[in-house]
């Protein structure tokens, strides 16, 4: 489960602060899909970046499986991103110089899965999208 408790995030623009997230309180269960929608500039990307540990929140708390992230290190957030949460980016993000297979396998290799399991997962993903 992921909980956000009174999350606030500010961005500095010149001499002014922009309050991008104001006292956000949300809870996401252990399964299912969640959708975030809103107008341009409403804080959707900022919220997702905070949820994913890509951006640090300024106040409040992000709780993951009943553990506060207030004292998480970069390594803790990397582990969280590699095992608990996933991203589908709007922009086309592939590693140039790698084949389609190698791009799909990249994250699985980082997780140190066995080669046979990587191959099975990559081939299944390719089959699902008919590539």
HUQUI-V535074 format. One record per backbone hydrogen bond with DSSP energy under -0.5 kcal/mol. CO is the residue of the C=O (numbers start at 1). NH is the residue of the N-H. If there is no record, write none. Layout:
# HUQUI-V535074
co | nh
CO | NH
CO | NH
This chain:
# HUQUI-V535074
co | nh
1 | 65
2 | 28
3 | 5
3 | 63
4 | 6
4 | 26
5 | 61
7 | 24
8 | 58
8 | 59
9 | 20
9 | 21
11 | 18
13 | 16
16 | 13
17 | 19
18 | 11
18 | 20
21 | 9
21 | 23
24 | 7
26 | 4
28 | 2
35 | 37
39 | 42
43 | 47
44 | 48
45 | 49
46 | 50
47 | 51
48 | 52
49 | 54
49 | 55
50 | 53
59 | 8
61 | 5
61 | 63
62 | 69
63 | 3
63 | 65
64 | 67
67 | 64
69 | 72
73 | 77
74 | 78
75 | 79
76 | 80
77 | 81
78 | 82
79 | 83
80 | 83
80 | 84
80 | 85
87 | 89
91 | 93
92 | 94
94 | 96
95 | 98
99 | 103
100 | 104
101 | 105
102 | 106
103 | 107
104 | 108
105 | 109
106 | 110
107 | 111
108 | 113
109 | 112
114 | 118
115 | 119
116 | 120
117 | 121
118 | 122
119 | 123
120 | 124
121 | 125
122 | 126
123 | 127
124 | 128
125 | 129
126 | 131
127 | 130
